[in-house]
Amino acid sequence: MNQKPLFWVIVGIVILFLLYGFSTYNSLVALNEKVDANLSEIDNQLARAADLLPNLEATVKGYAAHEKEIFVSIAKARSLMLSAGTVSQRDEAAGELSNLVGRLLMLTENYPNLKADAQFAQLMDELAGTANRITVARRDYNEAVREYNTRIKTFPTNIVAGIFGFTPKDYFKAPENAKTFPKVNFGQ
């Protein structure tokens, strides 16, 4: 019996498996890079916010020097943004930025001159814009993580992912205080 056709069938099957493995590996690398790029965009926006905070703090000090709590919040937010290393730390920094924007807006109600200051208004607009860009970047990151995690968990890609050590990525999660709806009192 002639074994040559069987040999070539086996060689063909092995080549197909190798091509599938290479193709799958490359697509997983591309998805991993997409996740990293989206995380980098969050870092860029956090750094931008951290750069804005000293100018904002200096402007607020001119009007509300005795509001120590807000300066502590600004320092804490800036520190978190500059030191965030993990996804959860970045998430905490983004949450702190959102809280800070809200607190600064409340502060303007007590200091009408601060609200009227053009530099403060510009800085607040930039900070609010940065907070919005962080929100968009977080959404894009979570979408990239969902795509990546789904891919590495589905058969047969999970076999290639396991062989090459691809592990699931963490999602950005809303901070606990964002999960409760604030109570609104209209003076009643």
C-alpha positions as CSV (number, residue, x, y, z in Angstrom):
1,M,0.0,0.0,0.0
2,N,1.3,3.4,-0.9
3,Q,1.8,5.7,2.2
4,K,2.7,8.9,0.2
5,P,-0.9,10.3,-0.1
6,L,-1.5,9.8,3.6
7,F,1.8,11.5,4.4
8,W,0.9,14.5,2.4
9,V,-2.6,14.7,4.0
10,I,-1.0,14.7,7.4
11,V,1.5,17.3,6.3
12,G,-1.3,19.4,4.9
13,I,-3.3,19.2,8.2
14,V,-0.3,20.1,10.3
15,I,0.4,23.1,8.0
16,L,-3.3,24.2,8.3
17,F,-3.1,24.0,12.1
18,L,0.2,26.0,12.2
19,L,-1.3,28.7,9.9
20,Y,-4.4,28.9,12.1
21,G,-2.1,29.1,15.2
22,F,0.0,31.9,13.7
23,S,-3.1,33.8,12.4
24,T,-4.8,33.5,15.8
25,Y,-1.7,34.5,17.7
26,N,-1.3,37.6,15.5
27,S,-4.9,38.6,16.0
28,L,-4.6,38.2,19.7
29,V,-1.5,40.4,19.7
30,A,-3.4,43.0,17.8
31,L,-6.3,43.0,20.2
32,N,-3.9,43.2,23.2
33,E,-2.3,46.2,21.6
34,K,-5.7,47.8,21.1
35,V,-6.4,47.4,24.8
36,D,-3.0,48.9,25.7
37,A,-3.5,51.8,23.3
38,N,-6.9,52.6,24.9
39,L,-5.4,52.4,28.3
40,S,-2.6,54.8,27.2
41,E,-5.3,57.3,26.1
42,I,-6.8,57.2,29.6
43,D,-3.3,57.9,31.0
44,N,-2.8,60.8,28.6
45,Q,-6.1,62.4,29.7
46,L,-5.3,61.8,33.4
47,A,-1.9,63.5,32.8
48,R,-3.6,66.4,31.1
49,A,-6.0,66.8,34.0
50,A,-3.1,66.6,36.5
51,D,-1.4,69.4,34.5
52,L,-4.5,71.6,34.7
53,L,-5.0,71.3,38.4
54,P,-2.1,73.5,39.7
55,N,-3.4,76.4,37.6
56,L,-6.9,75.8,38.8
57,E,-5.7,75.7,42.4
58,A,-3.8,79.0,42.0
59,T,-6.9,80.6,40.6
60,V,-9.2,79.3,43.3
61,K,-6.8,80.4,46.1
62,G,-7.2,84.0,45.0
63,Y,-10.9,83.9,45.8
64,A,-11.3,81.2,48.4
65,A,-8.1,80.8,50.3
66,H,-9.8,79.5,53.4
67,E,-11.5,76.6,51.6
68,K,-8.8,74.1,52.7
69,E,-10.9,71.0,51.9
70,I,-11.0,71.8,48.2
71,F,-7.2,72.2,48.1
72,V,-6.8,68.9,49.8
73,S,-9.1,67.4,47.2
74,I,-7.1,69.0,44.3
75,A,-3.9,67.6,45.8
76,K,-5.4,64.1,46.3
77,A,-6.8,64.1,42.7
78,R,-3.5,65.2,41.2
79,S,-1.5,62.6,43.2
80,L,-3.9,59.8,42.2
81,M,-3.6,60.8,38.5
82,L,0.2,60.9,38.6
83,S,0.6,57.7,40.5
84,A,-2.1,55.5,38.9
85,G,-0.5,52.3,37.7
86,T,-3.2,49.6,37.7
87,V,-6.6,49.7,36.0
88,S,-8.3,50.1,39.4
89,Q,-6.0,53.0,40.4
90,R,-6.7,54.7,37.0
91,D,-10.4,54.2,37.7
92,E,-10.1,55.7,41.1
93,A,-8.2,58.7,39.7
94,A,-10.9,59.2,37.0
95,G,-13.6,59.0,39.7
96,E,-11.7,61.5,41.9
97,L,-11.5,63.9,38.9
98,S,-15.3,63.7,38.4
99,N,-15.9,64.4,42.1
100,L,-13.5,67.3,42.0
101,V,-15.3,68.9,39.0
102,G,-18.6,68.7,40.9
103,R,-17.1,70.2,44.0
104,L,-15.5,73.0,42.2
105,L,-18.8,73.8,40.5
106,M,-20.5,73.9,43.9
107,L,-17.7,76.2,45.2
108,T,-18.5,78.8,42.5
109,E,-22.0,79.2,44.0
110,N,-20.4,80.5,47.2
111,Y,-18.0,82.7,45.3
112,P,-19.7,84.6,42.4
113,N,-16.5,86.4,41.6
114,L,-14.7,83.1,41.1
115,K,-17.4,82.0,38.7
116,A,-17.0,85.2,36.7
117,D,-13.2,84.9,36.5
118,A,-12.3,84.2,32.9
119,Q,-9.2,82.0,33.7
120,F,-11.2,79.9,36.1
121,A,-14.0,79.5,33.6
122,Q,-11.5,78.4,30.9
123,L,-9.7,76.0,33.2
124,M,-13.1,74.5,34.4
125,D,-14.1,74.1,30.7
126,E,-10.8,72.3,30.0
127,L,-11.1,70.1,33.1
128,A,-14.7,69.2,32.3
129,G,-13.7,68.5,28.7
130,T,-10.9,66.3,29.9
131,A,-13.3,64.5,32.3
132,N,-15.5,63.8,29.3
133,R,-12.6,62.6,27.2
134,I,-11.7,60.2,30.1
135,T,-15.3,58.9,30.0
136,V,-15.0,58.3,26.3
137,A,-11.6,56.7,26.7
138,R,-12.9,54.4,29.5
139,R,-15.8,53.3,27.2
140,D,-13.4,52.6,24.3
141,Y,-11.1,50.7,26.7
142,N,-13.9,48.6,28.1
143,E,-15.1,47.8,24.5
144,A,-11.5,46.7,23.5
145,V,-11.3,44.6,26.7
146,R,-14.7,43.0,26.0
147,E,-13.5,42.1,22.4
148,Y,-10.2,40.8,23.7
149,N,-11.6,38.8,26.6
150,T,-14.4,37.3,24.4
151,R,-11.8,36.3,21.8
152,I,-9.5,34.5,24.3
153,K,-12.3,32.7,26.0
154,T,-14.0,31.2,22.9
155,F,-13.1,27.9,21.3
156,P,-10.8,27.2,19.5
157,T,-9.0,30.5,20.1
158,N,-8.8,29.8,23.8
159,I,-6.4,26.9,23.0
160,V,-3.9,29.3,21.3
161,A,-4.4,31.9,24.0
162,G,-3.6,29.4,26.7
163,I,-0.5,28.2,24.9
164,F,0.9,31.7,24.5
165,G,-0.2,33.0,27.9
166,F,-2.9,35.5,26.9
167,T,-4.9,36.3,30.1
168,P,-8.2,38.2,30.6
169,K,-7.9,42.0,31.1
170,D,-9.8,44.0,33.8
171,Y,-12.6,46.3,33.0
172,F,-12.9,49.9,34.2
173,K,-15.7,49.8,36.8
174,A,-17.8,52.7,38.1
175,P,-16.9,53.8,41.6
176,E,-19.2,52.7,44.3
177,N,-20.5,56.3,44.9
178,A,-21.5,56.5,41.2
179,K,-23.9,53.6,41.6
180,T,-26.3,55.5,43.8
181,F,-28.5,58.2,42.4
182,P,-28.0,61.5,44.3
183,K,-31.0,62.9,46.2
184,V,-32.2,66.2,44.9
185,N,-33.9,68.7,47.2
186,F,-35.7,71.6,45.6
187,G,-36.2,73.4,48.9
188,Q,-39.3,71.5,50.0
